[in-house]
Amino acid sequence: MNVNNTLASLSDVAFGSAFVIYFIGLVLAIVYYSKSRTIIDITRELEMVKTGELVSVGGGSTEAPEAHEESALRASLEEKEASREKFANMTQLIIWLGVIVHLVAAVSRGLSVSRFPFGNLYEYVLVISLFCMAVAAGFLQRKDLRIMWTWILVPILALMFFGGTKLYADSAPVVPALKSMWLPIHVTTVATGASIGLISGVASLLYILRMFQPVGKEKGPLGAIAKPLPTAKALDTIAYRTAIVTVPVLGLGIVLGAIWAESAWGRFWGWDPKETVSFITWILYAAYLHARATAGWRDSRAAWINILAMGMMVFNLFFINMVVSGLHSYAGLN
């Protein structure tokens, strides 16, 4: 099979461009995050003025000190909110641009060798990071959730940087074992479930942070970080709803993999390292849903299970693929 070097080069350039665009989006998201924290501080100060807990002692005003202070705070609040909204809109716009360029990278990579881009670990990182960003871009359209972009972009950029530097492999035909119609079906399903699971895990991680730093009672450096976040209830809801999708999709991916294994290796299941850790990951996500639905576990204990499931998924992606030898050793590295 010949490789179209023009499309392969286009894919590489698009991948790098998507990384740069997402990084710009991260900078904008951090500014938005900082402005949100400032607005919260002004809003709380305004509430204190209204209740008489805070009185400005400046002189020379014919107005009551409380009224003068309230008027100044309201003017500052309106200015900060307008500025924050601009950065929120710019962040959303740059993220969607990044998703489009990222999609070009994945499609051109596949077209360069006339196959789906799932032949090695670099291509899997390329696709799963695309799925994560596409899901997040759709999910975080709500204005009250856009504050999470900083927390989503950091792991995605880290994943893309590692994939593009340490895992990169030239566009080439797949190994014979992967020449199957089940490749795109199985890997697409697993990648979709994993990308949604990553968002669920991040939401649970932020939920834990918010539980230790309740709204209005934030203290110290962690409190300053947690201040702009949604409420613990909102974060828990995001984690739970995305996990509801993760469990059946990831489970379907495992079942499809078993069907492929039967046609390729003559057995549905053989406790290969990849199969085993994938099954454990699915069990952990299912355990999270069960714990979350159990009255006595509707607290941080259930969230820790979800975080453990996300950690197991990352462990499966890197350690199992790159270190452990098995029938799924198609990373392009070993």
C-alpha positions as a printed NumPy array, in Angstrom:
array([[  0.   ,   0.   ,   0.   ],
       [  1.463,   3.364,  -1.031],
       [  1.567,   6.253,   1.43 ],
       [  0.37 ,   9.671,   0.294],
       [  3.14 ,  11.792,   1.776],
       [  1.299,  15.035,   1.05 ],
       [ -1.68 ,  13.994,   3.178],
       [  0.629,  12.543,   5.828],
       [  2.463,  15.874,   6.053],
       [ -0.855,  17.724,   6.166],
       [ -1.9  ,  15.556,   9.103],
       [  1.306,  16.312,  10.999],
       [  0.968,  20.058,  10.391],
       [ -2.709,  20.018,  11.362],
       [ -1.955,  18.093,  14.564],
       [  0.706,  20.631,  15.551],
       [ -1.598,  23.495,  14.609],
       [ -4.422,  22.037,  16.701],
       [ -2.045,  21.816,  19.66 ],
       [ -1.086,  25.49 ,  19.265],
       [ -4.728,  26.539,  18.903],
       [ -5.719,  24.595,  22.016],
       [ -2.819,  26.193,  23.891],
       [ -4.1  ,  29.64 ,  22.907],
       [ -7.507,  28.474,  24.093],
       [ -5.945,  27.481,  27.421],
       [ -4.425,  30.944,  27.843],
       [ -7.82 ,  32.527,  27.128],
       [ -9.5  ,  30.069,  29.499],
       [ -7.046,  30.948,  32.28 ],
       [ -7.776,  34.654,  31.803],
       [-11.496,  33.85 ,  31.887],
       [-10.948,  31.785,  35.038],
       [ -9.074,  34.655,  36.706],
       [-11.717,  37.207,  35.756],
       [-14.447,  34.913,  37.108],
       [-12.658,  34.779,  40.44 ],
       [-12.401,  38.581,  40.51 ],
       [-16.122,  38.893,  39.752],
       [-16.952,  36.512,  42.597],
       [-14.853,  38.626,  44.982],
       [-16.601,  41.832,  43.868],
       [-20.033,  40.187,  44.129],
       [-19.35 ,  39.014,  47.671],
       [-17.989,  42.416,  48.642],
       [-21.138,  43.993,  47.206],
       [-23.299,  41.686,  49.308],
       [-21.35 ,  42.717,  52.391],
       [-21.954,  46.394,  51.585],
       [-25.682,  45.744,  51.16 ],
       [-25.907,  44.057,  54.535],
       [-23.854,  46.774,  56.209],
       [-20.934,  44.491,  56.994],
       [-18.544,  46.566,  54.883],
       [-18.513,  50.379,  54.84 ],
       [-16.093,  52.543,  52.916],
       [-14.596,  55.35 ,  54.999],
       [-13.512,  57.627,  52.143],
       [-14.209,  61.352,  52.604],
       [-15.495,  64.149,  50.416],
       [-18.658,  62.468,  49.189],
       [-22.13 ,  63.909,  49.689],
       [-23.598,  60.431,  49.4  ],
       [-23.784,  57.949,  52.226],
       [-20.562,  55.883,  52.317],
       [-22.538,  52.682,  51.781],
       [-24.298,  54.027,  48.677],
       [-21.067,  55.367,  47.213],
       [-19.293,  52.071,  47.804],
       [-22.184,  50.075,  46.322],
       [-22.323,  52.26 ,  43.224],
       [-18.576,  51.889,  42.621],
       [-18.735,  48.133,  43.086],
       [-21.675,  47.786,  40.688],
       [-19.851,  49.781,  38.016],
       [-16.736,  47.649,  38.467],
       [-18.815,  44.465,  38.372],
       [-20.499,  45.407,  35.079],
       [-17.133,  46.234,  33.508],
       [-15.551,  42.96 ,  34.674],
       [-18.537,  40.882,  33.521],
       [-18.438,  42.407,  30.041],
       [-14.716,  41.706,  29.787],
       [-15.148,  38.152,  31.06 ],
       [-17.886,  37.449,  28.528],
       [-15.557,  38.483,  25.707],
       [-12.938,  36.01 ,  26.853],
       [-15.578,  33.296,  27.275],
       [-16.742,  33.765,  23.688],
       [-13.175,  33.871,  22.38 ],
       [-12.367,  30.665,  24.243],
       [-15.342,  28.85 ,  22.75 ],
       [-14.525,  30.113,  19.258],
       [-10.854,  29.109,  19.42 ],
       [-11.767,  25.686,  20.827],
       [-14.138,  24.944,  17.945],
       [-11.452,  26.086,  15.494],
       [ -9.036,  23.699,  17.183],
       [-11.517,  20.827,  16.918],
       [-11.928,  21.449,  13.182],
       [ -8.166,  21.514,  12.594],
       [ -7.791,  18.442,  14.82 ],
       [-10.395,  16.654,  12.697],
       [ -8.404,  17.522,   9.579],
       [ -5.344,  15.916,  11.201],
       [ -7.211,  12.673,  11.897],
       [ -8.957,  12.452,   8.522],
       [ -5.85 ,  13.283,   6.465],
       [ -3.84 ,  10.741,   8.476],
       [ -6.328,   8.031,   7.577],
       [ -6.597,   9.08 ,   3.95 ],
       [ -2.81 ,   9.086,   3.581],
       [ -2.839,   5.275,   3.844],
       [ -6.493,   4.619,   2.902],
       [ -7.51 ,   3.268,   6.307],
       [ -8.882,   4.402,   9.651],
       [ -6.199,   6.139,  11.79 ],
       [ -6.035,   3.439,  14.477],
       [ -2.856,   1.615,  13.491],
       [ -0.599,   2.608,  16.402],
       [ -0.595,   4.373,  19.742],
       [  0.149,   7.793,  18.221],
       [ -2.932,   7.539,  16.029],
       [ -5.034,   6.366,  18.964],
       [ -3.907,   9.423,  20.979],
       [ -4.689,  11.593,  17.941],
       [ -8.241,  10.229,  17.769],
       [ -9.056,   9.977,  21.481],
       [ -7.885,  13.553,  22.107],
       [-10.088,  14.648,  19.197],
       [-13.08 ,  12.809,  20.644],
       [-12.437,  14.32 ,  24.079],
       [-12.332,  17.841,  22.704],
       [-15.39 ,  17.341,  20.5  ],
       [-17.426,  15.933,  23.406],
       [-16.224,  18.678,  25.757],
       [-16.884,  21.431,  23.194],
       [-20.465,  20.264,  22.884],
       [-20.952,  19.667,  26.592],
       [-19.446,  22.954,  27.785],
       [-21.638,  25.174,  25.631],
       [-23.532,  26.128,  28.791],
       [-22.155,  29.373,  30.18 ],
       [-22.049,  28.08 ,  33.748],
       [-19.817,  25.167,  32.693],
       [-17.294,  27.029,  30.525],
       [-15.181,  27.592,  33.616],
       [-14.114,  23.931,  33.316],
       [-12.162,  24.509,  30.102],
       [ -8.921,  25.117,  31.967],
       [ -9.222,  21.734,  33.657],
       [-10.07 ,  19.909,  30.442],
       [ -7.41 ,  21.522,  28.258],
       [ -4.454,  20.86 ,  30.562],
       [ -4.654,  17.014,  30.417],
       [ -5.573,  17.069,  26.716],
       [ -2.561,  19.237,  25.857],
       [ -0.323,  16.996,  27.974],
       [ -1.688,  13.934,  26.151],
       [ -1.193,  15.52 ,  22.732],
       [  2.332,  16.7  ,  23.568],
       [  3.365,  13.247,  24.746],
       [  1.686,  11.607,  21.763],
       [  3.256,  13.968,  19.252],
       [  6.775,  13.757,  20.694],
       [  7.261,  10.349,  22.324],
       [  4.691,   8.215,  20.506],
       [  4.874,   9.624,  17.001],
       [  5.089,   7.1  ,  14.171],
       [  5.239,   7.781,  10.439],
       [  2.117,   7.124,   8.433],
       [  2.33 ,   3.533,   7.233],
       [  0.171,   0.457,   6.534],
       [ -1.032,  -1.436,   9.605],
       [  0.409,  -4.756,  10.714],
       [ -1.416,  -7.786,   9.248],
       [ -3.203,  -8.581,  12.517],
       [ -5.034,  -5.248,  12.367],
       [ -6.336,  -5.651,   8.83 ],
       [ -9.914,  -6.297,   9.854],
       [-13.303,  -4.622,   9.536],
       [-13.49 ,  -4.802,  13.347],
       [-10.616,  -2.339,  13.797],
       [-12.596,   0.884,  13.208],
       [-15.72 ,  -0.481,  14.92 ],
       [-13.984,  -1.697,  18.08 ],
       [-11.473,   1.135,  18.482],
       [-13.972,   3.91 ,  17.692],
       [-16.368,   2.578,  20.32 ],
       [-13.651,   2.226,  22.958],
       [-12.196,   5.657,  22.16 ],
       [-15.641,   7.257,  22.456],
       [-16.275,   5.641,  25.829],
       [-12.789,   6.53 ,  27.063],
       [-13.092,  10.182,  26.005],
       [-16.399,  10.601,  27.837],
       [-14.954,   8.74 ,  30.829],
       [-12.057,  11.201,  30.967],
       [-14.482,  14.132,  31.252],
       [-16.395,  12.26 ,  33.957],
       [-13.191,  11.645,  35.919],
       [-12.107,  15.287,  35.698],
       [-15.545,  16.36 ,  36.943],
       [-15.224,  14.006,  39.932],
       [-11.755,  15.365,  40.67 ],
       [-13.131,  18.913,  40.699],
       [-16.055,  17.704,  42.825],
       [-13.587,  16.476,  45.451],
       [-11.831,  19.857,  45.376],
       [-15.136,  21.689,  45.73 ],
       [-16.201,  19.447,  48.625],
       [-13.07 ,  20.507,  50.528],
       [-13.608,  24.128,  49.49 ],
       [-17.382,  24.829,  49.746],
       [-18.878,  27.848,  47.996],
       [-18.338,  30.962,  50.095],
       [-15.942,  29.201,  52.488],
       [-12.847,  28.903,  50.315],
       [ -9.547,  29.234,  52.149],
       [ -5.9  ,  29.344,  51.164],
       [ -4.38 ,  28.681,  47.726],
       [ -6.734,  25.769,  47.016],
       [ -9.672,  27.981,  47.907],
       [ -8.51 ,  30.605,  45.413],
       [ -8.313,  27.885,  42.742],
       [-11.715,  26.424,  43.617],
       [-13.568,  29.722,  43.917],
       [-14.744,  30.022,  40.266],
       [-15.827,  26.364,  40.046],
       [-19.496,  25.352,  39.902],
       [-21.13 ,  23.965,  43.022],
       [-20.285,  20.464,  44.223],
       [-23.776,  19.347,  43.21 ],
       [-23.311,  20.615,  39.636],
       [-19.917,  18.911,  39.295],
       [-21.275,  15.666,  40.732],
       [-24.147,  15.781,  38.244],
       [-21.725,  16.21 ,  35.32 ],
       [-19.611,  13.282,  36.509],
       [-22.645,  11.05 ,  36.996],
       [-24.36 ,  11.843,  33.694],
       [-21.201,  11.349,  31.641],
       [-20.438,   8.101,  33.479],
       [-23.923,   6.857,  32.58 ],
       [-22.857,   7.105,  28.93 ],
       [-19.33 ,   5.811,  29.542],
       [-20.359,   2.467,  31.058],
       [-22.495,   1.093,  28.179],
       [-20.269,   2.537,  25.422],
       [-17.064,   1.21 ,  26.978],
       [-18.775,  -2.091,  27.714],
       [-19.907,  -2.355,  24.099],
       [-16.339,  -1.679,  22.983],
       [-15.088,  -4.564,  25.124],
       [-17.759,  -6.902,  23.732],
       [-16.885,  -5.916,  20.168],
       [-13.236,  -6.543,  20.968],
       [-14.13 , -10.026,  22.213],
       [-15.98 , -10.766,  18.969],
       [-12.952,  -9.624,  16.988],
       [-10.691, -11.748,  19.208],
       [-12.764, -14.83 ,  18.417],
       [-12.345, -14.32 ,  14.674],
       [ -8.649, -13.409,  14.943],
       [ -7.383, -15.703,  17.689],
       [-10.107, -18.341,  17.973],
       [-11.29 , -17.336,  21.447],
       [-13.485, -14.582,  22.871],
       [-11.442, -13.923,  25.99 ],
       [ -7.941, -14.886,  27.073],
       [ -7.127, -12.513,  29.96 ],
       [ -4.551, -10.706,  27.848],
       [ -3.176,  -7.7  ,  29.852],
       [ -5.106,  -5.235,  27.68 ],
       [ -8.323,  -7.215,  28.013],
       [ -7.905,  -7.597,  31.753],
       [ -7.22 ,  -3.935,  32.532],
       [-10.008,  -2.822,  30.173],
       [-12.427,  -5.075,  32.028],
       [-11.226,  -3.744,  35.402],
       [-11.722,  -0.185,  34.148],
       [-15.269,  -0.977,  33.077],
       [-15.961,  -2.623,  36.458],
       [-14.745,   0.504,  38.252],
       [-16.986,   2.801,  36.188],
       [-19.935,   0.494,  36.83 ],
       [-19.019,   0.431,  40.539],
       [-19.043,   4.228,  40.557],
       [-22.553,   4.308,  39.128],
       [-23.7  ,   1.757,  41.689],
       [-22.051,   3.681,  44.545],
       [-23.42 ,   6.985,  43.288],
       [-26.941,   5.511,  43.248],
       [-26.556,   4.142,  46.793],
       [-27.776,   6.601,  49.419],
       [-24.91 ,   6.012,  51.849],
       [-22.252,   6.571,  49.194],
       [-23.476,   9.837,  47.655],
       [-20.401,  11.711,  48.804],
       [-16.706,  11.831,  48.004],
       [-16.351,   8.041,  48.351],
       [-18.215,   7.401,  45.109],
       [-16.238,  10.153,  43.358],
       [-12.947,   8.511,  44.342],
       [-14.052,   5.331,  42.554],
       [-14.648,   7.367,  39.397],
       [-11.217,   8.971,  39.695],
       [ -9.667,   5.518,  40.167],
       [-11.454,   4.344,  36.996],
       [ -9.996,   7.277,  35.059],
       [ -6.544,   6.496,  36.452],
       [ -6.903,   2.866,  35.412],
       [ -7.859,   3.96 ,  31.911],
       [ -4.728,   6.131,  31.649],
       [ -2.665,   3.234,  33.029],
       [ -4.142,   0.986,  30.34 ],
       [ -3.401,   3.527,  27.621],
       [  0.261,   4.02 ,  28.461],
       [  1.734,   1.34 ,  30.72 ],
       [ -0.061,  -1.663,  29.211],
       [  0.545,  -0.487,  25.643],
       [  4.134,   0.645,  26.098],
       [  5.603,  -1.645,  28.764],
       [  3.643,  -4.881,  29.026],
       [  3.885,  -7.354,  26.144],
       [  0.718,  -9.019,  24.916],
       [ -1.471,  -9.751,  21.943],
       [ -2.438,  -6.058,  21.856],
       [  1.125,  -4.757,  21.501],
       [  0.523,  -2.613,  18.429],
       [  1.712,   0.683,  19.873],
       [  4.292,   1.175,  17.157],
       [  6.935,   1.223,  19.883],
       [  7.548,  -2.406,  20.742]])
